[in-house]
Amino acid sequence: MAKPSPQKDFLSYQKGGPGLARACLRLGSHRIGEALFAEAMLFATKARELGVETPENELNIAACLMVMGKPGEAEGICRNALKTEPENRGGHILLGQALMALGKPTDAAKSFQSGLNLGTRDGEVLIDLGLALEAAGDEAGGADYFERAKSDHPELFEELLNRADLFYKRFLNQAARETLKRAEKVALRDANAYLEMGLAYFIMGFAEDAEKHYKTSIRLRPTLEGYRNLAELYEKSNDLTKAETFARASLQLSPDEPSLNLVMAHAEGRQGLAREALARYQKVLKGAEDGAIRIDALNQTGHLLDKAGKTDEAYENFAVAKELIKKNDNFETVDIKAQHKGIAQMRDLDWTGKIPVPPPLDPDFAPGQLVFLIGFPRSGTTLLQEILGRHKNV
């Protein structure tokens, strides 16, 4: 018999009837794997209401509570699940994570060790145990587990970076940062690893963390890429003096390097040095093979020409950039026909009449903590996300 797919389970959820409880259980597990914790909580809670009392479903709820910042509730659920199924490896690990969040590293280490003792090779548990020992004051013991995680699981660093990226795309910024901190424990003084982490922090908008990791990478092994990324970070952060300092220093070693000249051109343009910036953008376009660099240079050239009143020349640059975007796999394009088809399929499912009632608000929730931000055009959403992402309480 074929294993039910998430799509079939979701149809069962919409239609109701026999098998609904198991469908909700499976959907909860699937959504956790996709880092869609709000949906996971909805399905797992529904499964519980329908009589599913398995450790798997209870641990799904505990995992969601952890992301919601409720480790105390998660701890209680984990302990109850382990009473039913003492050798549930995931339960021990999740309990350890809850105890760590509650400031109980010694107890957390015992839980992580229990998970390891169940025999499954898992590099992330080694990191968890190392972090618990480190927090409990045993730095040497923690370092041993970090070293073991790196040597036994060489793929772990990239897996953690990918997971951090997934969390970021789900707007789970705190989870993304915590995952990157875990990745750092297996980087172990590797210059390229710190460079990758710096780039990840930069993409997620954590400028201070990006700066720190870029500088660590340069200190371990100075590279043109490291200096270029640091210069780009300063330019994006509006610290044009530092951006020029690092870009000029690197350009002395590689005067024709397109990405460095691009950073310099951006800085010159933002300081009102339009003639110098335009000349440098032309230099970039003559030497750059990378499509993204060429697109950026063409667009910025267009903006400068537009400000100078040369609209026809500006249009030509924008048009060329648009054609390059169409051919570049790194730029996502929208298939309008596919979107219309998807909307029609959702309409046919009549899903609007089957949305479950949301759970009641937490009694500790204060109305003053909720703010609605409305009226932004589509082009303003990225700016809004950047603003909100920089506030520690959002």
Disulfide bonds with the S-S distance in Angstrom:
none
